[in-house]
Amino acid sequence: MDIALILGLLAFSVAGTVFSSFVLDQQLAIWPGVLQSAIGCAALLWRRSHPRTVVAVNALCAAVDASLGYLLTPLLQGPLMAALYSLGLFTDRKNTRIGAVLTAALLVATALVVNPSHHNLLLATLNPVAWVFLPAVLGTAVQLRRDYVAAVRARAEDAEQTREEEARRRVAQERIRIARELHDVVAHHLALANAQAGTAAHLVRVHSDQAGAMLDSLKETTASALREMKATVGLLRQDNESEPLGPAPGLDQLEELMAAFATAGLTVRIEIEGEARPLPPGADLSAYRIVQEALTNVTKHAATTTAHVRLVYSADRLTLTISNDGVSVSVAPPSGRGFGLIGMQERAHSAGGTLHAGPRPEGGFEVTCTLPLPPHHTTDSQKEAERHDHRPARRRPGPPSGHLPYPHRHHP
């Protein structure tokens, strides 16, 4: 392509030399013009790597032609115009402006100082200057267009890559969430089922008349595990996201949760301080699962039959404390922290809270979680009810403040 372009420009340039020599009746020698045209066209081979040098060579050739008396027509200026177009295409606008201005100044100065053929002054000055700036402007315009297209393409590729990364990140987060939910459901119910099975085996040998009740509790625990597993897996197989979902567990179901642990031999004492009020759905589920997982760990890893759950409601946060005074047999696997502790940390952080878990100085293990609470606003009807009932208004049922003695939470 470059050789074809150079040969075409050389033919046009030679035609311009012939036009100046014979058509204008100037009787000029042809070979000097052909030589200058050949030099300028040969320099175009380096127009991509050295565009400024190529412009300088062609500008000098054009100035020599003008000093010899040739009229700088567009045909004769073909190599110079190609060099200026390449300058605008392969360099920045500053270099293009400088090259075009210096070339135009050189040709005008040559026409004013040396004009052996006495051409018309306007024809000898304005004509070459016009054909100098035109290719420089066109080259710059093409370069700007290419840069714009490249920028648009780069932005489109970045946007596509960002979308793919965001999709991968959301898939990873969803996998972690599903794994955490399945872990909580399976670990909790299996721990209870294991404890109930052990108690039933003991009762069969010692008090066979009581073994039937424990087996009924074991049956209810496994049925509950199957129901929760079915609900969780059903979310994964659900095609229509608009279908109604069952209510997620929350702190208002703590009584049922404590009753389940009581059948496994764990007596849980609940203490509530402050006015209990509802949490956002995500934080409510996180609080419930943290209590569930912490008590499950007590059942599996602590040599104790009692645990203590403390809920402290303040103006802007809820503090959960789950503790026991038993000796920890195996809190985490040898390789590091278990998935239960990691899941509790993730749940607390997802709800905007914090969680700390570790051994107590006086013995046992303690999990402390802090979750933010929405601002509490008391309506006029609630204030009126408080004046008449002399008790704090509650927006959902829950156990009263203080220590809650549950008769069914004793070792069977």
C-alpha positions as CSV (number, residue, x, y, z in Angstrom):
1,M,0.0,0.0,0.0
2,D,2.8,2.4,0.8
3,I,4.6,1.7,-2.4
4,A,1.5,2.1,-4.5
5,L,0.8,5.4,-2.7
6,I,4.3,6.6,-3.3
7,L,4.3,5.7,-7.0
8,G,0.9,7.5,-7.4
9,L,2.2,10.6,-5.7
10,L,5.4,10.5,-7.8
11,A,3.3,10.3,-11.0
12,F,1.2,13.3,-9.9
13,S,4.3,15.3,-8.9
14,V,6.0,14.6,-12.2
15,A,2.8,15.8,-14.0
16,G,3.0,19.0,-11.9
17,T,6.6,19.5,-13.0
18,V,5.6,19.0,-16.7
19,F,2.7,21.4,-16.2
20,S,4.9,24.1,-14.8
21,S,7.5,23.6,-17.5
22,F,5.5,23.4,-20.7
23,V,1.9,24.4,-20.1
24,L,2.9,27.7,-18.6
25,D,5.5,28.3,-21.3
26,Q,8.3,28.8,-18.8
27,Q,10.8,26.5,-20.7
28,L,12.2,25.1,-17.4
29,A,14.3,21.9,-17.2
30,I,12.2,18.9,-16.1
31,W,14.8,16.8,-14.4
32,P,15.4,19.1,-11.4
33,G,11.6,18.9,-10.6
34,V,11.5,15.2,-11.1
35,L,14.5,14.8,-8.8
36,Q,12.9,16.8,-6.0
37,S,9.7,14.8,-6.5
38,A,11.6,11.5,-6.2
39,I,13.4,12.6,-3.1
40,G,10.1,13.8,-1.4
41,C,8.2,10.6,-2.4
42,A,11.1,8.3,-1.2
43,A,11.0,10.1,2.2
44,L,7.4,9.1,2.6
45,L,8.6,5.5,3.4
46,W,9.4,6.8,6.9
47,R,6.2,8.9,7.4
48,R,5.0,6.7,10.3
49,S,8.2,6.5,12.3
50,H,9.7,9.9,11.5
51,P,6.8,12.2,10.4
52,R,8.5,15.5,11.4
53,T,11.6,14.6,9.4
54,V,9.6,13.6,6.4
55,V,7.7,17.0,6.5
56,A,11.0,18.9,6.7
57,V,12.5,17.0,3.7
58,N,9.4,17.6,1.6
59,A,9.1,21.3,2.7
60,L,12.8,21.8,1.5
61,C,12.1,20.1,-1.8
62,A,9.0,22.3,-2.4
63,A,11.0,25.4,-1.5
64,V,13.8,24.3,-4.0
65,D,11.1,23.8,-6.7
66,A,9.7,27.3,-6.0
67,S,13.2,28.8,-6.1
68,L,13.8,27.2,-9.5
69,G,10.6,28.8,-10.9
70,Y,8.2,26.0,-10.7
71,L,4.6,26.9,-9.8
72,L,3.6,25.0,-6.6
73,T,0.4,23.5,-7.8
74,P,-1.5,20.8,-5.8
75,L,0.0,18.2,-8.2
76,L,3.6,19.3,-7.5
77,Q,2.8,19.6,-3.7
78,G,1.4,16.0,-3.5
79,P,4.3,14.5,-1.5
80,L,4.3,17.5,0.8
81,M,0.6,17.2,1.4
82,A,0.9,13.5,2.2
83,A,3.7,14.3,4.6
84,L,1.6,16.9,6.4
85,Y,-1.4,14.5,6.6
86,S,0.9,11.9,8.2
87,L,2.2,14.5,10.6
88,G,-1.4,15.3,11.8
89,L,-2.2,11.6,12.0
90,F,0.8,10.3,13.9
91,T,1.7,13.2,16.2
92,D,-0.1,15.5,18.5
93,R,-1.8,18.7,17.6
94,K,1.0,20.9,18.8
95,N,3.6,19.3,16.5
96,T,1.1,19.4,13.6
97,R,0.5,23.2,14.1
98,I,4.2,23.9,14.3
99,G,5.0,21.8,11.3
100,A,2.3,23.4,9.1
101,V,3.1,27.0,10.2
102,L,6.9,26.6,9.6
103,T,6.2,25.0,6.2
104,A,3.8,27.7,5.1
105,A,6.3,30.4,6.3
106,L,9.1,28.7,4.3
107,L,7.1,28.6,1.1
108,V,5.9,32.2,1.5
109,A,9.4,33.5,2.2
110,T,10.7,31.6,-0.8
111,A,8.0,33.1,-3.1
112,L,8.7,36.6,-1.8
113,V,12.5,36.5,-1.9
114,V,13.1,34.2,-4.9
115,N,10.6,34.4,-7.8
116,P,12.6,33.8,-11.0
117,S,9.5,33.3,-13.1
118,H,7.7,36.3,-11.7
119,H,4.5,34.4,-10.9
120,N,1.5,36.3,-9.6
121,L,2.3,37.1,-6.0
122,L,-1.1,35.9,-4.7
123,L,-0.8,32.8,-6.7
124,A,2.7,32.1,-5.5
125,T,1.8,32.6,-1.8
126,L,-1.8,31.9,-1.0
127,N,-2.0,28.8,-3.3
128,P,0.7,26.7,-1.5
129,V,-0.3,27.9,1.9
130,A,-3.9,26.7,1.4
131,W,-2.7,23.3,0.3
132,V,-0.4,23.1,3.3
133,F,-3.0,23.6,6.1
134,L,-5.7,21.5,4.5
135,P,-3.9,18.0,4.9
136,A,-2.6,19.0,8.3
137,V,-6.2,19.7,9.5
138,L,-7.5,16.5,7.9
139,G,-4.8,14.4,9.6
140,T,-5.6,15.9,13.0
141,A,-9.3,15.3,12.5
142,V,-8.8,11.7,11.6
143,Q,-6.5,11.2,14.6
144,L,-9.1,12.7,16.9
145,R,-11.7,10.5,15.5
146,R,-9.6,7.4,16.0
147,D,-8.8,8.4,19.6
148,Y,-12.4,8.9,20.3
149,V,-13.4,5.5,18.9
150,A,-10.6,3.9,20.8
151,A,-11.7,5.6,24.0
152,V,-15.3,4.5,23.5
153,R,-14.2,1.0,22.8
154,A,-12.0,1.0,25.9
155,R,-14.9,2.3,28.0
156,A,-17.2,-0.4,26.6
157,E,-14.6,-3.1,27.4
158,D,-14.1,-1.8,30.9
159,A,-17.9,-1.7,31.4
160,E,-18.2,-5.2,30.2
161,Q,-15.4,-6.4,32.4
162,T,-16.9,-4.5,35.4
163,R,-20.2,-6.2,34.8
164,E,-18.6,-9.6,34.6
165,E,-16.6,-9.0,37.8
166,E,-19.8,-7.7,39.5
167,A,-21.7,-10.8,38.4
168,R,-18.9,-13.1,39.6
169,R,-18.8,-11.2,42.9
170,R,-22.6,-11.5,43.4
171,V,-22.5,-15.2,42.6
172,A,-19.7,-15.7,45.1
173,Q,-21.6,-13.8,47.8
174,E,-24.8,-15.8,47.0
175,R,-22.9,-19.0,47.3
176,I,-21.5,-17.9,50.7
177,R,-24.9,-16.9,51.9
178,I,-26.5,-20.2,50.8
179,A,-23.6,-22.2,52.4
180,R,-24.0,-20.2,55.6
181,E,-27.8,-20.8,55.7
182,L,-27.4,-24.5,55.1
183,H,-24.7,-24.8,57.7
184,D,-26.8,-23.1,60.3
185,V,-29.8,-25.3,59.6
186,V,-28.0,-28.6,59.3
187,A,-25.5,-28.1,62.2
188,H,-28.3,-26.9,64.6
189,H,-30.7,-29.8,63.9
190,L,-28.0,-32.5,63.7
191,A,-26.5,-31.4,67.0
192,L,-29.9,-31.5,68.6
193,A,-30.7,-34.8,67.0
194,N,-27.4,-36.3,68.2
195,A,-27.9,-35.1,71.7
196,Q,-31.5,-36.4,71.8
197,A,-30.4,-39.7,70.4
198,G,-27.8,-40.1,73.1
199,T,-30.3,-39.2,75.8
200,A,-32.8,-41.7,74.3
201,A,-30.2,-44.4,74.3
202,H,-29.5,-43.7,77.9
203,L,-33.1,-43.7,78.9
204,V,-33.8,-47.0,77.2
205,R,-31.3,-48.6,79.6
206,V,-32.3,-46.7,82.7
207,H,-35.8,-45.4,82.4
208,S,-37.4,-47.1,79.5
209,D,-40.8,-45.5,80.2
210,Q,-39.3,-42.1,79.4
211,A,-37.6,-43.1,76.2
212,G,-40.7,-42.7,74.2
213,A,-41.0,-39.0,74.9
214,M,-37.4,-38.4,73.9
215,L,-37.9,-40.4,70.7
216,D,-40.9,-38.2,69.9
217,S,-38.7,-35.1,70.4
218,L,-36.1,-36.6,68.1
219,K,-38.7,-37.2,65.5
220,E,-39.9,-33.6,65.7
221,T,-36.3,-32.3,65.5
222,T,-35.6,-34.3,62.3
223,A,-38.9,-33.3,60.8
224,S,-38.1,-29.6,61.5
225,A,-34.7,-30.1,59.9
226,L,-36.3,-31.6,56.8
227,R,-38.8,-28.7,56.6
228,E,-36.1,-26.0,56.8
229,M,-33.9,-27.9,54.4
230,K,-36.8,-28.1,52.0
231,A,-37.5,-24.4,52.3
232,T,-33.9,-23.4,51.8
233,V,-33.3,-25.7,48.8
234,G,-36.7,-24.6,47.4
235,L,-35.3,-21.1,47.1
236,L,-32.5,-22.4,44.9
237,R,-35.0,-24.2,42.6
238,Q,-37.5,-21.4,42.5
239,D,-38.0,-20.0,39.0
240,N,-40.4,-17.2,39.7
241,E,-38.9,-14.7,42.2
242,S,-42.3,-13.0,42.7
243,E,-43.7,-16.1,44.4
244,P,-44.3,-15.5,48.1
245,L,-41.8,-16.9,50.5
246,G,-42.3,-18.1,54.0
247,P,-41.4,-15.8,57.0
248,A,-37.8,-15.9,58.1
249,P,-37.2,-16.8,61.7
250,G,-36.5,-14.0,64.1
251,L,-36.0,-13.2,67.8
252,D,-39.8,-13.6,68.4
253,Q,-39.2,-17.4,67.9
254,L,-36.6,-17.6,70.7
255,E,-39.0,-19.5,72.9
256,E,-39.5,-22.3,70.4
257,L,-35.7,-22.4,69.9
258,M,-35.0,-22.7,73.6
259,A,-37.6,-25.5,73.9
260,A,-35.8,-27.4,71.1
261,F,-32.5,-27.1,73.0
262,A,-34.2,-28.1,76.3
263,T,-35.1,-31.5,74.7
264,A,-31.4,-31.9,74.0
265,G,-30.5,-31.4,77.6
266,L,-29.4,-27.8,77.5
267,T,-31.2,-25.4,79.9
268,V,-31.1,-21.8,78.6
269,R,-31.7,-18.8,80.8
270,I,-32.8,-15.7,78.9
271,E,-32.4,-12.2,80.3
272,I,-33.7,-9.1,78.5
273,E,-32.8,-5.5,79.5
274,G,-34.5,-2.4,78.0
275,E,-37.6,-2.2,75.8
276,A,-37.7,-4.9,73.2
277,R,-38.5,-3.6,69.8
278,P,-38.4,-5.1,66.3
279,L,-35.3,-5.2,64.2
280,P,-35.1,-4.9,60.4
281,P,-35.8,-8.3,58.7
282,G,-32.1,-8.9,57.8
283,A,-30.8,-8.0,61.3
284,D,-33.6,-10.0,62.9
285,L,-32.7,-13.1,61.0
286,S,-29.0,-12.5,61.7
287,A,-29.6,-12.2,65.5
288,Y,-31.7,-15.4,65.5
289,R,-29.1,-17.4,63.6
290,I,-26.3,-16.1,65.8
291,V,-28.1,-17.2,68.9
292,Q,-28.9,-20.5,67.3
293,E,-25.3,-21.2,66.2
294,A,-23.8,-20.1,69.5
295,L,-26.1,-22.4,71.5
296,T,-25.5,-25.2,68.9
297,N,-21.7,-24.8,69.6
298,V,-22.5,-25.1,73.4
299,T,-24.4,-28.3,72.8
300,K,-21.6,-29.8,70.6
301,H,-18.4,-28.5,72.2
302,A,-19.0,-27.5,75.9
303,A,-19.2,-29.9,78.8
304,T,-22.2,-28.1,80.4
305,T,-26.0,-28.3,80.5
306,T,-26.7,-24.6,81.0
307,A,-26.3,-21.5,78.9
308,H,-27.2,-17.8,79.3
309,V,-28.6,-15.6,76.6
310,R,-28.7,-11.9,77.4
311,L,-30.4,-9.2,75.1
312,V,-29.7,-5.6,75.9
313,Y,-31.8,-3.0,74.0
314,S,-30.4,0.5,74.0
315,A,-31.3,3.6,72.0
316,D,-29.5,2.6,68.9
317,R,-28.2,-0.9,69.2
318,L,-29.0,-4.4,70.4
319,T,-26.3,-6.3,72.2
320,L,-26.5,-10.1,72.3
321,T,-24.4,-12.1,74.7
322,I,-24.5,-15.9,74.7
323,S,-22.3,-17.5,77.3
324,N,-21.7,-20.7,79.2
325,D,-19.5,-21.7,82.1
326,G,-18.6,-25.2,80.8
327,V,-15.2,-26.4,79.7
328,S,-14.8,-26.2,75.9
329,V,-13.9,-29.6,74.5
330,S,-13.4,-28.6,70.9
331,V,-14.5,-25.2,69.8
332,A,-12.9,-25.2,66.3
333,P,-11.1,-27.7,64.1
334,P,-7.3,-27.9,64.3
335,S,-6.9,-26.2,61.0
336,G,-8.4,-22.9,62.3
337,R,-11.8,-21.3,63.0
338,G,-14.9,-23.4,62.3
339,F,-17.5,-22.4,59.7
340,G,-19.9,-21.6,62.5
341,L,-17.8,-18.8,63.9
342,I,-17.1,-17.5,60.4
343,G,-20.8,-17.6,59.6
344,M,-21.6,-15.6,62.7
345,Q,-19.0,-13.0,61.9
346,E,-20.4,-12.7,58.3
347,R,-24.0,-12.4,59.6
348,A,-23.1,-9.6,62.1
349,H,-21.1,-7.7,59.5
350,S,-23.9,-8.0,56.9
351,A,-26.3,-6.4,59.3
352,G,-23.9,-3.6,60.1
353,G,-22.8,-4.9,63.5
354,T,-19.8,-6.5,65.2
355,L,-19.2,-9.9,66.8
356,H,-16.6,-11.1,69.2
357,A,-16.2,-14.7,70.3
358,G,-13.7,-16.2,72.7
359,P,-13.1,-17.9,76.0
360,R,-14.2,-16.2,79.2
361,P,-11.5,-15.4,81.9
362,E,-13.6,-17.2,84.5
363,G,-14.1,-20.2,82.3
364,G,-16.4,-21.2,79.5
365,F,-17.1,-19.5,76.2
366,E,-18.8,-16.2,75.3
367,V,-20.2,-14.7,72.0
368,T,-21.0,-11.0,72.0
369,C,-22.8,-9.4,69.1
370,T,-23.8,-5.8,68.6
371,L,-26.4,-4.9,66.0
372,P,-27.7,-1.5,65.1
373,L,-31.4,-0.6,65.8
374,P,-33.6,1.8,63.8
375,P,-34.7,5.0,65.6
376,H,-37.5,4.3,68.0
377,H,-40.6,6.5,67.6
378,T,-43.6,6.2,70.0
379,T,-47.0,7.0,68.5
380,D,-49.8,8.9,70.3
381,S,-51.9,5.7,70.6
382,Q,-48.9,3.9,72.1
383,K,-48.4,6.7,74.6
384,E,-52.1,6.5,75.5
385,A,-51.9,2.7,76.0
386,E,-48.8,3.1,78.2
387,R,-50.6,5.6,80.4
388,H,-53.6,3.2,80.8
389,D,-51.8,-0.1,81.0
390,H,-48.7,1.1,82.8
391,R,-46.5,-1.1,80.7
392,P,-44.3,-0.5,77.7
393,A,-45.9,-0.9,74.3
394,R,-44.7,-3.8,72.2
395,R,-45.0,-4.0,68.5
396,R,-44.7,-7.8,68.5
397,P,-45.1,-10.5,71.1
398,G,-42.0,-11.4,73.1
399,P,-41.0,-12.4,76.6
400,P,-41.0,-9.7,79.2
401,S,-37.8,-8.1,80.6
402,G,-35.8,-9.9,83.2
403,H,-34.9,-13.5,83.8
404,L,-37.3,-15.8,82.2
405,P,-37.8,-19.2,84.0
406,Y,-39.1,-21.7,81.4
407,P,-40.3,-24.9,83.1
408,H,-39.7,-26.9,80.0
409,R,-36.1,-25.9,79.8
410,H,-34.8,-28.3,82.3
411,H,-32.9,-31.5,81.7
412,P,-35.4,-34.3,81.0
